[in-house]
Amino acid sequence: MKINIGSTDRVIRIVLGIALLSLLFILEGNVRYLGLIGIIPLATAAMRSCPLYSIIGLSTCPAKQPSK
């Protein structure tokens, strides 16, 4: 898997993921489960690769990587 997430983008994804997951504890009712969407930015930050970025050919990583 090609790394296409830079350090700034990674920090933003971690903060956004934690904020969304906190909705599980803040909101009431079935709406609270929307906070589970926070797993997606946390997972992409951990893998340092975003499938959507790969599809559209975007990369926020400053290092150039050889094509595979």
C-alpha positions in Angstrom: 0.0 0.0 0.0 1.4 3.4 -1.1 1.8 6.1 1.6 -0.1 9.1 0.5 -0.9 10.9 3.8 1.5 13.6 5.1 2.1 14.4 8.8 -0.2 17.4 8.9 -3.0 15.5 7.2 -2.4 12.6 9.6 -2.7 14.8 12.7 -6.0 16.3 11.3 -7.4 12.8 10.7 -6.5 11.7 14.3 -8.1 14.8 15.9 -11.2 14.4 13.7 -11.5 10.7 14.4 -11.3 11.2 18.2 -13.8 14.0 18.0 -16.3 11.9 16.0 -15.8 8.9 18.4 -16.5 11.2 21.3 -20.1 11.6 19.9 -20.7 8.1 21.2 -20.5 9.5 24.8 -22.1 12.9 24.2 -25.2 12.2 22.1 -28.2 10.2 23.1 -30.3 7.8 21.1 -29.5 6.2 17.8 -27.8 9.4 16.5 -24.8 8.6 18.7 -23.8 5.8 16.5 -22.8 8.3 13.8 -19.7 8.7 15.9 -18.5 5.3 14.6 -17.6 7.1 11.4 -14.6 8.3 13.4 -13.0 4.9 12.9 -12.4 5.7 9.2 -10.1 8.7 9.7 -8.3 6.9 12.6 -7.7 3.9 10.4 -6.4 5.8 7.4 -4.1 7.8 9.7 -2.8 4.6 11.2 -2.2 3.1 7.8 -0.9 6.4 6.4 -2.8 5.6 3.2 -6.2 6.8 2.0 -7.9 4.7 -0.6 -9.8 7.8 -1.9 -6.6 9.7 -2.4 -5.3 6.8 -4.4 -8.3 6.8 -6.7 -8.1 10.5 -7.5 -4.3 10.5 -7.6 -3.8 12.9 -4.6 -1.0 12.8 -2.1 -0.2 15.0 0.9 3.0 13.2 1.6 6.0 15.4 0.7 8.3 12.4 -0.2 8.1 11.1 -3.7 7.7 7.4 -3.9 8.6 5.1 -6.8 5.6 3.8 -8.8 4.9 0.1 -8.4 
